[in-house]
Amino acid sequence: MKTLKVALAGAGAFGTKHLDAIKLIDGVECVSVVGRELAKTKEVAAKYGIGHATTDLADSLAIKEVDAVILCTPTQMHASQAVACMKAGKHVQAEIPLADSLRDAYRVLQMQENTGLVAMCGHTRRFNPSHQWVRQRITSGQFNIQQMDVQTFFFRRSNMNALGQARSWTDHLLWHHAAHTVDLFAYQAQSPIVKANAVQGPLHPTLGIAMDMSIQLKAANGAICTLSLSFNNDGPLGTYFRYIGDTGTYIARYDDLFNGKEDKIDVSKVAVSMNGIELQDREFFAAIREAREPNASVRQVLPCYEVLHDLGRQLA
């Protein structure tokens, strides 16, 4: 089996999760890492035994043996960098969100169609074992969603990342955090979203973004979703999904799953790992090897960004 050589751009809090995942996947090696500050990037490279560190993605793309790139860079860079990767003949996985505008999302899809390369977006909820377990019940006809009730709550009143370090860019409830649920709802309902409404709270005086948001969705098959998002929540952090269906209720908290009575459901046998990022990366590399479209391909997730675009216009 040929070893796939990978470059990783964005060696921050999320990039290192992918580096940890790659170490667990046979036949894959990270050979180049890109970061904003060279000294910190070299530290990451040394820790993971990566031979090349740079602050310029073009340096990594110029390495002939690099087969694929994983982008964990700031949101506003995803689309242009994904296009650059495919122009250089590299397969690409961009972390969620694919873009922060619908126009840019279309640009990435156009380049994928022009090149035929594997282009995937990190819609991790499709891969978390908890959601995969629910998906298996849906596809086998044992469960149909009537409503999803989702809370995405953080306490982030300053511009910090998951490690509590200052960010060089501003995160966004709509174009990042809502993307997870908008895509997952349509994916699990197995039906396109036909109606979407949104309201938001006041804009933060310095960050310039809404800190609270409420979104309603309806799928063509009649299923509905209510999504509440906040950067103001001084309490338990993260996203909690309540699936209300015709034959049961399920509550997903990241990789843990419970029924409506809070009895824990064993999801340890759903996939080869309990780590959604690792499962996502495994799908990316398998699609490259098998020359096929991956789950969460750019084409598959594009409808999510069409909905986000419509919601953004409402909020504007």
PADOTOR-581313 format. One record per residue (C-alpha): residue in one letter; x, y, z; residue number from 1. Coordinates in steps of 0.5 Angstrom, whole numbers, always signed. Layout:
REM residues N
+------+-------+-------+-------+-----+
! type !  east ! north !    up ! seq !
+------+-------+-------+-------+-----+
!    a !     X !     Y !     Z ! NUM !
...
+------+-------+-------+-------+-----+
***
This chain:
REM residues 316
+------+-------+-------+-------+-----+
! type !  east ! north !    up ! seq !
+------+-------+-------+-------+-----+
!    m !    +0 !    +0 !    +0 !   1 !
!    k !    +3 !    +7 !    -2 !   2 !
!    t !    +4 !   +12 !    +4 !   3 !
!    l !    -1 !   +18 !    +3 !   4 !
!    k !    +3 !   +24 !    +4 !   5 !
!    v !    +0 !   +30 !    +7 !   6 !
!    a !    +1 !   +37 !    +9 !   7 !
!    l !    -3 !   +40 !   +14 !   8 !
!    a !    -4 !   +48 !   +14 !   9 !
!    g !    -6 !   +51 !   +21 !  10 !
!    a !    -2 !   +48 !   +27 !  11 !
!    g !    -7 !   +51 !   +32 !  12 !
!    a !   -12 !   +48 !   +37 !  13 !
!    f !   -16 !   +44 !   +31 !  14 !
!    g !   -10 !   +42 !   +27 !  15 !
!    t !    -7 !   +38 !   +32 !  16 !
!    k !   -13 !   +34 !   +33 !  17 !
!    h !   -12 !   +32 !   +26 !  18 !
!    l !    -4 !   +31 !   +27 !  19 !
!    d !    -6 !   +26 !   +33 !  20 !
!    a !   -11 !   +23 !   +28 !  21 !
!    i !    -6 !   +22 !   +23 !  22 !
!    k !    -2 !   +18 !   +27 !  23 !
!    l !    -7 !   +13 !   +28 !  24 !
!    i !    -8 !   +11 !   +21 !  25 !
!    d !    -4 !    +6 !   +17 !  26 !
!    g !    -1 !    +8 !   +11 !  27 !
!    v !    -1 !   +16 !   +12 !  28 !
!    e !    +4 !   +21 !   +14 !  29 !
!    c !    +4 !   +28 !   +15 !  30 !
!    v !   +10 !   +31 !   +12 !  31 !
!    s !    +9 !   +38 !   +12 !  32 !
!    v !    +6 !   +43 !   +17 !  33 !
!    v !    +4 !   +51 !   +16 !  34 !
!    g !    +3 !   +56 !   +21 !  35 !
!    r !    +2 !   +63 !   +22 !  36 !
!    e !    +9 !   +64 !   +27 !  37 !
!    l !   +15 !   +60 !   +24 !  38 !
!    a !   +18 !   +58 !   +31 !  39 !
!    k !   +11 !   +55 !   +34 !  40 !
!    t !   +10 !   +52 !   +27 !  41 !
!    k !   +17 !   +49 !   +28 !  42 !
!    e !   +15 !   +46 !   +35 !  43 !
!    v !    +9 !   +43 !   +33 !  44 !
!    a !   +13 !   +40 !   +27 !  45 !
!    a !   +18 !   +37 !   +32 !  46 !
!    k !   +13 !   +34 !   +37 !  47 !
!    y !   +10 !   +30 !   +31 !  48 !
!    g !   +16 !   +28 !   +27 !  49 !
!    i !   +14 !   +32 !   +21 !  50 !
!    g !   +20 !   +34 !   +17 !  51 !
!    h !   +18 !   +41 !   +14 !  52 !
!    a !   +15 !   +47 !   +17 !  53 !
!    t !   +13 !   +54 !   +14 !  54 !
!    t !    +9 !   +60 !   +14 !  55 !
!    d !    +7 !   +59 !    +7 !  56 !
!    l !    +2 !   +54 !    +4 !  57 !
!    a !    +5 !   +55 !    -3 !  58 !
!    d !   +12 !   +52 !    +0 !  59 !
!    s !    +8 !   +46 !    +2 !  60 !
!    l !    +4 !   +45 !    -5 !  61 !
!    a !   +11 !   +46 !    -8 !  62 !
!    i !   +13 !   +39 !    -5 !  63 !
!    k !   +12 !   +34 !   -11 !  64 !
!    e !   +10 !   +28 !    -6 !  65 !
!    v !    +5 !   +31 !    -2 !  66 !
!    d !    -2 !   +28 !    -5 !  67 !
!    a !    -7 !   +32 !    +0 !  68 !
!    v !    -8 !   +38 !    +4 !  69 !
!    i !   -12 !   +39 !   +11 !  70 !
!    l !   -14 !   +46 !   +12 !  71 !
!    c !   -15 !   +48 !   +19 !  72 !
!    t !   -14 !   +55 !   +18 !  73 !
!    p !   -18 !   +61 !   +19 !  74 !
!    t !   -25 !   +61 !   +16 !  75 !
!    q !   -24 !   +66 !   +11 !  76 !
!    m !   -18 !   +63 !    +8 !  77 !
!    h !   -21 !   +56 !    +7 !  78 !
!    a !   -24 !   +57 !    +0 !  79 !
!    s !   -18 !   +60 !    -3 !  80 !
!    q !   -14 !   +55 !    +0 !  81 !
!    a !   -18 !   +50 !    -2 !  82 !
!    v !   -18 !   +52 !   -10 !  83 !
!    a !   -10 !   +53 !    -9 !  84 !
!    c !    -9 !   +46 !    -7 !  85 !
!    m !   -13 !   +43 !   -13 !  86 !
!    k !   -10 !   +48 !   -18 !  87 !
!    a !    -3 !   +45 !   -15 !  88 !
!    g !    -6 !   +38 !   -16 !  89 !
!    k !    -7 !   +36 !    -9 !  90 !
!    h !   -14 !   +33 !    -6 !  91 !
!    v !   -16 !   +37 !    +0 !  92 !
!    q !   -20 !   +37 !    +6 !  93 !
!    a !   -22 !   +44 !    +9 !  94 !
!    e !   -25 !   +44 !   +16 !  95 !
!    i !   -32 !   +47 !   +17 !  96 !
!    p !   -34 !   +52 !   +15 !  97 !
!    l !   -32 !   +51 !    +7 !  98 !
!    a !   -33 !   +58 !    +6 !  99 !
!    d !   -36 !   +64 !    +9 ! 100 !
!    s !   -40 !   +66 !    +3 ! 101 !
!    l !   -44 !   +62 !    -2 ! 102 !
!    r !   -40 !   +65 !    -8 ! 103 !
!    d !   -34 !   +62 !    -5 ! 104 !
!    a !   -37 !   +55 !    -4 ! 105 !
!    y !   -39 !   +55 !   -11 ! 106 !
!    r !   -32 !   +57 !   -13 ! 107 !
!    v !   -29 !   +51 !    -9 ! 108 !
!    l !   -34 !   +46 !   -12 ! 109 !
!    q !   -33 !   +49 !   -19 ! 110 !
!    m !   -25 !   +47 !   -18 ! 111 !
!    q !   -27 !   +40 !   -16 ! 112 !
!    e !   -31 !   +39 !   -22 ! 113 !
!    n !   -26 !   +41 !   -26 ! 114 !
!    t !   -20 !   +37 !   -23 ! 115 !
!    g !   -24 !   +31 !   -21 ! 116 !
!    l !   -20 !   +31 !   -14 ! 117 !
!    v !   -23 !   +29 !    -8 ! 118 !
!    a !   -25 !   +35 !    -4 ! 119 !
!    m !   -29 !   +34 !    +3 ! 120 !
!    c !   -31 !   +39 !    +8 ! 121 !
!    g !   -30 !   +37 !   +16 ! 122 !
!    h !   -37 !   +36 !   +17 ! 123 !
!    t !   -35 !   +32 !   +23 ! 124 !
!    r !   -43 !   +31 !   +26 ! 125 !
!    r !   -44 !   +26 !   +20 ! 126 !
!    f !   -38 !   +22 !   +23 ! 127 !
!    n !   -39 !   +22 !   +31 ! 128 !
!    p !   -41 !   +15 !   +33 ! 129 !
!    s !   -47 !   +18 !   +37 ! 130 !
!    h !   -50 !   +21 !   +30 ! 131 !
!    q !   -48 !   +15 !   +26 ! 132 !
!    w !   -52 !   +10 !   +31 ! 133 !
!    v !   -58 !   +15 !   +30 ! 134 !
!    r !   -57 !   +15 !   +22 ! 135 !
!    q !   -57 !    +7 !   +22 ! 136 !
!    r !   -63 !    +7 !   +25 ! 137 !
!    i !   -66 !   +12 !   +20 ! 138 !
!    t !   -63 !    +8 !   +14 ! 139 !
!    s !   -66 !    +2 !   +16 ! 140 !
!    g !   -73 !    +5 !   +17 ! 141 !
!    q !   -73 !    +4 !   +25 ! 142 !
!    f !   -73 !   +11 !   +26 ! 143 !
!    n !   -76 !   +18 !   +23 ! 144 !
!    i !   -74 !   +25 !   +25 ! 145 !
!    q !   -80 !   +29 !   +27 ! 146 !
!    q !   -76 !   +34 !   +31 ! 147 !
!    m !   -69 !   +36 !   +32 ! 148 !
!    d !   -68 !   +41 !   +38 ! 149 !
!    v !   -60 !   +43 !   +38 ! 150 !
!    q !   -57 !   +48 !   +43 ! 151 !
!    t !   -50 !   +50 !   +41 ! 152 !
!    f !   -47 !   +54 !   +47 ! 153 !
!    f !   -40 !   +57 !   +49 ! 154 !
!    f !   -38 !   +62 !   +53 ! 155 !
!    r !   -33 !   +67 !   +49 ! 156 !
!    r !   -34 !   +74 !   +50 ! 157 !
!    s !   -27 !   +75 !   +47 ! 158 !
!    n !   -23 !   +72 !   +41 ! 159 !
!    m !   -21 !   +66 !   +44 ! 160 !
!    n !   -20 !   +59 !   +41 ! 161 !
!    a !   -21 !   +52 !   +44 ! 162 !
!    l !   -14 !   +52 !   +48 ! 163 !
!    g !   -16 !   +59 !   +51 ! 164 !
!    q !   -11 !   +63 !   +46 ! 165 !
!    a !   -12 !   +69 !   +43 ! 166 !
!    r !   -15 !   +68 !   +36 ! 167 !
!    s !   -12 !   +72 !   +29 ! 168 !
!    w !   -19 !   +72 !   +26 ! 169 !
!    t !   -27 !   +72 !   +29 ! 170 !
!    d !   -31 !   +66 !   +30 ! 171 !
!    h !   -38 !   +66 !   +27 ! 172 !
!    l !   -45 !   +63 !   +30 ! 173 !
!    l !   -48 !   +63 !   +23 ! 174 !
!    w !   -42 !   +61 !   +18 ! 175 !
!    h !   -39 !   +56 !   +23 ! 176 !
!    h !   -43 !   +53 !   +29 ! 177 !
!    a !   -50 !   +53 !   +25 ! 178 !
!    a !   -47 !   +50 !   +19 ! 179 !
!    h !   -46 !   +43 !   +23 ! 180 !
!    t !   -53 !   +43 !   +25 ! 181 !
!    v !   -56 !   +45 !   +18 ! 182 !
!    d !   -52 !   +40 !   +15 ! 183 !
!    l !   -54 !   +35 !   +20 ! 184 !
!    f !   -61 !   +36 !   +20 ! 185 !
!    a !   -62 !   +35 !   +12 ! 186 !
!    y !   -57 !   +29 !   +12 ! 187 !
!    q !   -61 !   +25 !   +18 ! 188 !
!    a !   -68 !   +27 !   +16 ! 189 !
!    q !   -66 !   +25 !    +9 ! 190 !
!    s !   -70 !   +31 !    +6 ! 191 !
!    p !   -67 !   +38 !    +3 ! 192 !
!    i !   -69 !   +44 !    +8 ! 193 !
!    v !   -74 !   +48 !    +4 ! 194 !
!    k !   -76 !   +53 !   +10 ! 195 !
!    a !   -71 !   +57 !   +14 ! 196 !
!    n !   -72 !   +63 !   +19 ! 197 !
!    a !   -67 !   +66 !   +24 ! 198 !
!    v !   -67 !   +72 !   +29 ! 199 !
!    q !   -60 !   +74 !   +33 ! 200 !
!    g !   -59 !   +78 !   +39 ! 201 !
!    p !   -55 !   +85 !   +39 ! 202 !
!    l !   -48 !   +85 !   +36 ! 203 !
!    h !   -42 !   +85 !   +40 ! 204 !
!    p !   -39 !   +92 !   +41 ! 205 !
!    t !   -32 !   +90 !   +39 ! 206 !
!    l !   -32 !   +83 !   +35 ! 207 !
!    g !   -38 !   +86 !   +31 ! 208 !
!    i !   -42 !   +79 !   +31 ! 209 !
!    a !   -48 !   +77 !   +34 ! 210 !
!    m !   -47 !   +73 !   +41 ! 211 !
!    d !   -54 !   +70 !   +41 ! 212 !
!    m !   -58 !   +67 !   +35 ! 213 !
!    s !   -64 !   +63 !   +34 ! 214 !
!    i !   -66 !   +59 !   +28 ! 215 !
!    q !   -72 !   +55 !   +25 ! 216 !
!    l !   -71 !   +50 !   +20 ! 217 !
!    k !   -76 !   +45 !   +16 ! 218 !
!    a !   -75 !   +39 !   +11 ! 219 !
!    a !   -79 !   +37 !    +5 ! 220 !
!    n !   -81 !   +31 !    +9 ! 221 !
!    g !   -84 !   +35 !   +14 ! 222 !
!    a !   -79 !   +34 !   +20 ! 223 !
!    i !   -77 !   +41 !   +23 ! 224 !
!    c !   -71 !   +43 !   +27 ! 225 !
!    t !   -70 !   +49 !   +32 ! 226 !
!    l !   -63 !   +51 !   +34 ! 227 !
!    s !   -61 !   +56 !   +39 ! 228 !
!    l !   -53 !   +58 !   +39 ! 229 !
!    s !   -50 !   +63 !   +44 ! 230 !
!    f !   -43 !   +65 !   +46 ! 231 !
!    n !   -46 !   +68 !   +52 ! 232 !
!    n !   -47 !   +62 !   +56 ! 233 !
!    d !   -43 !   +61 !   +62 ! 234 !
!    g !   -45 !   +54 !   +64 ! 235 !
!    p !   -44 !   +47 !   +60 ! 236 !
!    l !   -40 !   +48 !   +54 ! 237 !
!    g !   -41 !   +45 !   +47 ! 238 !
!    t !   -47 !   +42 !   +43 ! 239 !
!    y !   -53 !   +38 !   +45 ! 240 !
!    f !   -58 !   +35 !   +40 ! 241 !
!    r !   -64 !   +32 !   +42 ! 242 !
!    y !   -67 !   +27 !   +36 ! 243 !
!    i !   -75 !   +27 !   +37 ! 244 !
!    g !   -78 !   +21 !   +33 ! 245 !
!    d !   -83 !   +17 !   +31 ! 246 !
!    t !   -80 !   +11 !   +35 ! 247 !
!    g !   -76 !   +14 !   +41 ! 248 !
!    t !   -72 !   +20 !   +43 ! 249 !
!    y !   -65 !   +20 !   +43 ! 250 !
!    i !   -60 !   +25 !   +46 ! 251 !
!    a !   -53 !   +26 !   +43 ! 252 !
!    r !   -47 !   +30 !   +47 ! 253 !
!    y !   -41 !   +29 !   +42 ! 254 !
!    d !   -39 !   +22 !   +42 ! 255 !
!    d !   -44 !   +20 !   +48 ! 256 !
!    l !   -51 !   +18 !   +46 ! 257 !
!    f !   -57 !   +17 !   +51 ! 258 !
!    n !   -65 !   +15 !   +50 ! 259 !
!    g !   -70 !   +20 !   +52 ! 260 !
!    k !   -70 !   +17 !   +59 ! 261 !
!    e !   -62 !   +19 !   +60 ! 262 !
!    d !   -60 !   +11 !   +59 ! 263 !
!    k !   -54 !   +11 !   +56 ! 264 !
!    i !   -53 !    +7 !   +49 ! 265 !
!    d !   -47 !    +4 !   +47 ! 266 !
!    v !   -44 !    +7 !   +41 ! 267 !
!    s !   -37 !    +4 !   +42 ! 268 !
!    k !   -38 !    -2 !   +36 ! 269 !
!    v !   -41 !    +3 !   +31 ! 270 !
!    a !   -34 !    +5 !   +28 ! 271 !
!    v !   -27 !    +3 !   +29 ! 272 !
!    s !   -26 !    +9 !   +33 ! 273 !
!    m !   -30 !   +14 !   +38 ! 274 !
!    n !   -26 !   +20 !   +35 ! 275 !
!    g !   -30 !   +24 !   +30 ! 276 !
!    i !   -24 !   +27 !   +27 ! 277 !
!    e !   -20 !   +21 !   +26 ! 278 !
!    l !   -27 !   +18 !   +23 ! 279 !
!    q !   -27 !   +24 !   +18 ! 280 !
!    d !   -20 !   +23 !   +16 ! 281 !
!    r !   -20 !   +16 !   +15 ! 282 !
!    e !   -26 !   +17 !   +10 ! 283 !
!    f !   -22 !   +23 !    +7 ! 284 !
!    f !   -16 !   +18 !    +6 ! 285 !
!    a !   -20 !   +12 !    +4 ! 286 !
!    a !   -24 !   +16 !    -2 ! 287 !
!    i !   -17 !   +18 !    -5 ! 288 !
!    r !   -15 !   +11 !    -5 ! 289 !
!    e !   -21 !    +9 !    -8 ! 290 !
!    a !   -22 !   +14 !   -13 ! 291 !
!    r !   -29 !   +16 !   -10 ! 292 !
!    e !   -33 !   +21 !    -7 ! 293 !
!    p !   -33 !   +22 !    +0 ! 294 !
!    n !   -38 !   +23 !    +5 ! 295 !
!    a !   -39 !   +30 !    +6 ! 296 !
!    s !   -36 !   +32 !    +0 ! 297 !
!    v !   -36 !   +39 !    -3 ! 298 !
!    r !   -42 !   +37 !    -7 ! 299 !
!    q !   -46 !   +34 !    -1 ! 300 !
!    v !   -45 !   +40 !    +4 ! 301 !
!    l !   -46 !   +45 !    -1 ! 302 !
!    p !   -54 !   +46 !    +0 ! 303 !
!    c !   -52 !   +47 !    +7 ! 304 !
!    y !   -48 !   +54 !    +5 ! 305 !
!    e !   -54 !   +55 !    +1 ! 306 !
!    v !   -59 !   +55 !    +7 ! 307 !
!    l !   -54 !   +59 !   +11 ! 308 !
!    h !   -53 !   +64 !    +5 ! 309 !
!    d !   -61 !   +65 !    +6 ! 310 !
!    l !   -61 !   +66 !   +13 ! 311 !
!    g !   -55 !   +71 !   +13 ! 312 !
!    r !   -59 !   +75 !    +8 ! 313 !
!    q !   -65 !   +75 !   +13 ! 314 !
!    l !   -61 !   +77 !   +19 ! 315 !
!    a !   -58 !   +83 !   +14 ! 316 !
+------+-------+-------+-------+-----+
***
